[in-house]
Amino acid sequence: MEREIKVSIICCAYNQEKYIADAINSFLNQKTDFLYEILISDDASTDRTADIIRNYERKYPDLIKPEYFSENQYSKGRYPGNILIERAKGKYLAICEGDDYWTSSLKLQKQYDAMEKHPECDMCAHSAYMVSAGNQKTIGFVEPMKEDGILTMDQIITGGGNFLATNSLFYRRSMKEQPARFVEKYPIDYAIQMNGAMRGGILFLHEFMSAYRRGADNSWTLHMEQHQNVMVQHVKQMMKLLDMVDDETNYKYSESIKYAQLKYEFQIASLNRDRRQIYDKKFLSLRREMTPKKKLILFLKCHAFWALKLWQKGRGH
C-alpha cells in the first residue's frame, strides 16, 4: 500500500539560476519519518532556472514535481504558488521561495511534530537568518520571540509582513483550502500569516532553520527597494488589507490594526522623505520606539540622503 504524503514543499522560482540549486538541495537534505513531495514552479524564466530544475527532476522524478510555465503567470495576476497548492497532496504545506534555502535538515520533521501536538494551531514558524545575497554572510535575524511559544493575532498584525520569514512558514493545507476572504483579495505573506493566526495563534519554534537572502537578484523585495513608487503602493495595499481584516474579524483587533496602520502611514512618509509628515506629533510614539541606528537612518534619509545611499552600498544592502 502506498504511503501517504504528509508534507508538500511549495517553491516558486523566476530567474533565480544563482540560487535555485541551494533551495532544492536544502529540500532534498530533509530527514523525516514521513513522505514529502517537492512542488516547484518556473514562471517562464529567461535564464537557466528551468534547466536546473529539469536536471533535478531527472534525478528525483518521484520526489520533484515541477510546473513549467511558458508565459509569466505573475504578470497576469496569477500567483504560481496557488497553482502548486492546488496539486499538493500533503496534509501540511511548507513554503520556500527559489532564492532562499533551509539550513536545518530536521526542519520539516520538527515542524510536523510540533503541529501534530498542537491541533489548535493552523500555522508554525521559526527563527531565520538574514544573509547577504552576494556572499551568504549573516547580516541580521528574523526572530520575533526568544523562546518557543504562541504568537497571537495581535502580535502578527502589529509585527507587519516581515515579522516572520516566509521560508519558515509551515501550515495546514486545510487553511489554504478555506482561506479568509482577505487572503483571497490580497494573497500576500502578511495576509497569509494573519489567516494562520486567527484560530489559535501561530506556533513558534525558537530555532534558526532557514536563511532569507537580502538583495537577491530579481526578488520582489529588491524590486520594491529600487522603485519607491512600487513600495508606496504596496504599503497602501497593506493598509487596505488591514481594513478588510478589521471588518472580517468583527473589529476584535481594531486597536492593533490602528497601530499597524499608523506604522504604515509613517513608512510612507519616510519613503517620500516628507520631513513635515515624519516629525508630525502623531508619530511621536513611533519615533521614540526606534533604535538609535534607525533614528540615524531616518535623519540621513531626511537631511543627507546621498550619505545614506553611500553607507548602505558600503554595507552591501
Phi, psi and omega in degrees: 000133182291131179287148183281137175285127183264328184228134174249120176276129181249118182227121178253133183228146174205117179050053182235042183299334179288336192240336193299327180296322178298319179297309183297318179299323179291333175287316182293335182280357182293134178253113184224160173259018178223166177276143173223163178233156181243110178256118183236136174245142170245117187270061178059051178298150178257003176250208186266012182306311182298321180296319179296316178299318180298323178298317177292323179299320179295324181283328185228062186295335181274347185251318184262123184233092187274165173228113181257118180264132178279339176234142182295119183283323183299322180293342178265004179086013179251133180268115182306329180300322179294326178294319178294319182298327178298334180267348188296140179255344186288155173291329180238155176243135176241129189254138172202121177288161186293346179258004176249180179199163178262146184251352179241132178284351180255008183306305183298317182296315182294320179288323177299311180299319181295318181290326177295330179277347183232073180295346180283347181255145178258346186217149177229144177219171179211174178291154181216150173277147168253122186237154176289134182297329184288313186235003180062021176286137180291125181240359180177183183221146170253102192213079184290341178221157180260009179203167175296148178172194179247125174271126184278167176300319179299319179294320179294318180298309184285338180288331179084179186294338181261011182296323178239150176280128180303323182284005175257353187285136183215115186214165182291133178298331179300330178294321180285331181286334178229067185286159173296155182298326182292336176285322178296325179282320182232082184281061180245167185305316183301316180294318180297320179294318178294321176299320180292337182267347191299320188277309184217021184081174179256125178289125183243132176252121181276072177214134181279111185230011177204168179228132178254121180280124176266126179083022179293141178304138175067011178282152178297323180298314179296320179301317180292322180295330182272346182230095185303319182296326178293317179297317180298316179296324178296317180296319177298324177295321178298322180292322176292322176303315181296325175299319181290321177298317179303314180294317185288336179260017177056036173062025179293330185245028186303320182297315179293322181294319178297320178295316179297319179293326175298319178297320180290324176297320177294322179297320178297317178299321179292317178299322180277357182052043181270095186299322180299316180289316183302320184261019173294145184297337180293342179259009184303315182297324179290320179295324179292331180282345184290145175288160178305323179296315180293326177295322178295316179299318179296318179298314180296323180298324182276325191244340181208065186300324179299322180292323178296317181295321177295318180296315180295321179297320180294332179270358178079022180267000000 
